[in-house]
Amino acid sequence: MRDLPAAVAGRPNRSAGPLLGLHTMTVNAVFFDAFGTLCDIGIKRQPFAQLARFHPDRRRARDLIMTQALSLRDAAQELQVQDVDLAMLEEDLVTELASIRLYPEVPELLETLRRQGFRIGIVSNLAAPYAEPLLRLLPFEPDTQAWSFEVGHMKPDPRIFAWVCERLNVAPHEALMVGDMFADDYAGALASGLNALHLDRREEARSKVAATIRTLDEILPALRVQSDFVSMGQTGSVGLS
């Protein structure tokens, strides 16, 4: 367990200010988004998105694909789409799945968090075929995974955050959510009572409110500094400059 400090060390060209989106309290669990946060797809073909385009209501199609454990063919049947080349889409899916790669800092980060006693979870809006290939790349299986296709709800719905907290027996304010989607991962987590960090690898975020990091490595200094202060007998929020 570690108390999360109120600021993360910034790079020389970034001023170190308050790390908003964090409660000053003890964090016991760290939850990660999956794609765009832990891993990336090298060859993007988007077969499920292509399939959804054949449905008159794309939003409904996306919701169905993301909240039920469906293969491409199952999804096509559920959506009753026609004139789609499923064989081609399945080839695209195989290509995408084979190109999934972890970001370089991920294995060491996860190992370090586990050694320091944090519970680790994944909270992801995902079509079913993408989960297993990601898990095979990780150095170990997380303590829990809240896949939207299993839980039946998508971020930023509070129910998916409540589900993962309940699975790990942690209160929302004892968990930190990290992800690259502002609305889903950052704002959604905060609205559900969790701590949150917005991962912005390309420095594209324009919001001055979000607690933003550029790589997942920036999680560790914040936790480490607070641990050092606790070991010296000091408590409370620690600001880094």
C-alpha positions in Angstrom: 0.0 0.0 0.0 1.3 3.5 -0.9 0.0 7.0 -0.4 -0.1 8.7 -3.8 1.6 12.1 -3.8 0.0 15.3 -5.1 2.4 15.8 -8.1 4.5 13.8 -10.5 8.0 15.0 -11.5 7.8 16.8 -14.8 10.2 17.0 -17.6 12.4 20.1 -17.9 10.0 21.7 -20.4 7.0 21.0 -18.2 6.2 22.8 -15.0 5.4 20.6 -12.0 2.0 21.5 -10.7 -0.6 19.8 -8.6 -1.4 16.3 -9.9 -5.2 16.7 -10.3 -7.4 13.7 -10.5 -5.9 12.1 -7.4 -7.2 12.0 -3.9 -4.5 12.2 -1.2 -4.9 8.8 0.2 -3.6 5.2 0.1 -3.6 3.4 -3.2 -3.8 -0.4 -3.1 -4.6 -1.2 -6.7 -3.6 0.1 -10.1 -6.0 -0.5 -13.1 -4.8 -0.1 -16.7 -6.6 0.4 -19.9 -5.5 -2.2 -22.5 -4.9 -0.9 -26.1 -3.2 2.4 -26.3 -2.0 2.0 -22.7 -0.4 -1.4 -22.2 -0.1 -2.4 -25.8 -0.6 -1.3 -29.4 -1.6 -2.9 -32.7 1.1 -2.6 -35.3 -1.0 -3.4 -38.3 -4.4 -1.8 -37.9 -7.2 -3.3 -40.0 -10.2 -2.8 -37.6 -12.3 -5.7 -38.8 -15.0 -5.2 -36.1 -15.3 -1.5 -37.1 -15.6 -2.5 -40.7 -18.4 -5.0 -39.8 -20.3 -2.3 -37.8 -20.3 -0.1 -40.9 -22.7 -2.5 -42.6 -25.3 -1.9 -39.8 -27.6 1.1 -40.0 -27.0 2.0 -36.4 -23.3 1.9 -35.9 -23.5 2.9 -32.2 -25.8 0.0 -31.4 -23.5 -2.3 -33.4 -20.4 -1.1 -31.4 -22.2 -1.5 -28.1 -23.2 -5.1 -29.0 -19.7 -6.0 -30.2 -18.1 -4.6 -27.0 -20.5 -5.9 -24.4 -21.0 -9.5 -25.6 -18.4 -12.3 -26.1 -18.7 -12.6 -29.9 -16.5 -13.7 -32.7 -16.7 -11.9 -36.0 -19.1 -14.4 -37.4 -21.3 -14.3 -34.2 -21.4 -10.5 -34.4 -22.3 -10.6 -38.1 -25.2 -13.0 -37.2 -26.4 -10.9 -34.3 -26.3 -7.7 -36.3 -27.9 -9.4 -39.3 -25.5 -7.7 -41.7 -25.4 -8.8 -45.3 -23.0 -8.4 -48.2 -19.9 -8.5 -46.0 -16.9 -10.6 -46.8 -16.4 -12.4 -43.5 -13.4 -14.4 -44.8 -11.6 -11.2 -45.5 -12.5 -9.6 -42.2 -11.3 -12.8 -40.4 -8.0 -12.5 -42.2 -7.7 -8.9 -41.1 -8.4 -10.0 -37.5 -5.6 -12.6 -37.6 -3.2 -9.9 -39.0 -4.2 -7.5 -36.2 -3.9 -10.0 -33.4 -0.4 -11.1 -34.6 0.8 -7.5 -34.6 -0.1 -6.7 -30.9 3.0 -5.5 -29.0 3.5 -4.3 -25.4 4.9 -0.8 -25.0 8.5 -1.2 -23.9 8.1 0.0 -20.3 5.2 -2.3 -19.5 6.9 -5.6 -18.4 9.2 -4.0 -15.9 6.5 -1.6 -14.6 4.1 -4.4 -13.9 6.8 -6.5 -12.2 7.8 -3.6 -10.0 4.2 -2.8 -9.0 3.6 -6.4 -8.1 6.8 -6.5 -6.0 5.7 -3.4 -4.1 2.4 -5.1 -3.2 -0.1 -3.4 -5.5 -3.0 -5.3 -6.9 -3.1 -5.0 -10.7 -6.1 -5.0 -13.0 -7.1 -4.3 -16.6 -10.3 -2.4 -17.4 -10.9 -2.3 -21.1 -13.6 -1.7 -23.7 -12.8 -4.6 -26.0 -14.1 -7.1 -28.5 -13.6 -10.6 -27.2 -10.9 -11.9 -29.6 -8.4 -9.3 -28.5 -8.2 -10.2 -24.8 -6.3 -13.5 -24.9 -3.5 -12.3 -27.2 -2.8 -9.4 -24.8 -2.7 -11.7 -21.8 -0.2 -13.9 -23.4 2.2 -11.0 -23.8 2.1 -9.9 -20.2 4.8 -11.1 -17.8 2.1 -12.5 -15.5 -1.7 -12.6 -15.4 -3.2 -9.6 -13.6 -5.2 -10.0 -10.5 -8.4 -9.4 -12.4 -9.6 -8.2 -15.8 -12.7 -6.2 -16.4 -13.3 -6.8 -20.1 -16.4 -5.0 -21.3 -17.5 -8.0 -23.3 -17.6 -10.0 -20.0 -18.9 -7.4 -17.6 -21.6 -6.2 -20.0 -20.8 -2.5 -19.5 -18.3 -0.1 -21.2 -16.2 2.7 -19.7 -17.1 5.3 -18.6 -20.1 3.5 -17.2 -19.6 3.5 -13.4 -20.7 -0.2 -13.2 -17.5 -1.5 -14.9 -15.4 0.4 -12.4 -17.5 -0.8 -9.5 -17.2 -4.4 -10.8 -13.4 -4.3 -10.9 -13.1 -2.7 -7.4 -15.5 -5.3 -6.0 -13.5 -8.2 -7.6 -10.3 -7.0 -5.8 -12.1 -5.9 -2.6 -10.8 -2.4 -2.8 -12.8 0.8 -2.3 -12.9 3.1 -5.4 -10.7 5.7 -3.6 -8.1 3.0 -3.0 -7.6 2.4 -6.8 -5.8 4.3 -9.5 -7.0 4.1 -13.1 -4.5 4.8 -15.9 -5.5 5.1 -19.5 -5.1 7.0 -22.8 -8.8 7.8 -23.3 -9.7 11.0 -21.5 -13.5 10.5 -21.3 -13.4 6.8 -20.7 -10.3 6.3 -18.5 -9.8 9.6 -16.8 -13.1 11.4 -16.5 -15.0 8.2 -16.1 -12.8 6.9 -13.3 -13.0 10.2 -11.4 -16.8 10.3 -11.7 -16.8 6.7 -10.3 -14.7 7.7 -7.2 -11.3 6.4 -8.4 -8.0 8.2 -8.7 -7.0 8.7 -12.3 -4.1 9.5 -14.5 -4.4 10.4 -18.2 -1.8 8.8 -20.4 -0.9 11.1 -23.3 2.1 9.5 -25.1 2.0 12.1 -28.0 1.3 15.1 -25.8 -1.9 15.7 -27.7 -4.1 16.5 -24.6 -5.2 20.1 -24.4 -6.9 19.9 -21.1 -5.2 21.7 -18.2 -7.3 19.9 -15.7 -6.2 16.3 -16.3 -3.4 14.7 -14.4 -1.3 13.8 -17.4 1.7 11.5 -17.9 3.6 10.7 -21.0 4.7 7.2 -20.3 3.7 4.6 -17.7 7.2 4.9 -16.1 5.9 8.2 -14.6 3.6 6.2 -12.2 6.6 4.8 -10.3 8.3 8.0 -9.2 5.1 9.3 -7.6 4.6 6.1 -5.7 8.3 5.8 -4.8 8.6 9.3 -3.4 5.7 8.9 -1.1 7.1 5.6 0.1 10.3 7.3 1.0 8.5 10.0 3.0 6.5 7.4 4.8 9.7 5.5 5.7 11.0 8.7 7.3 8.0 9.0 9.4 6.2 11.7 7.4 2.7 11.4 6.1 0.3 13.3 3.8 0.6 14.6 0.3 4.0 15.1 -1.2 4.6 17.5 -4.1 7.5 16.8 -6.5 9.3 19.5 -8.3 
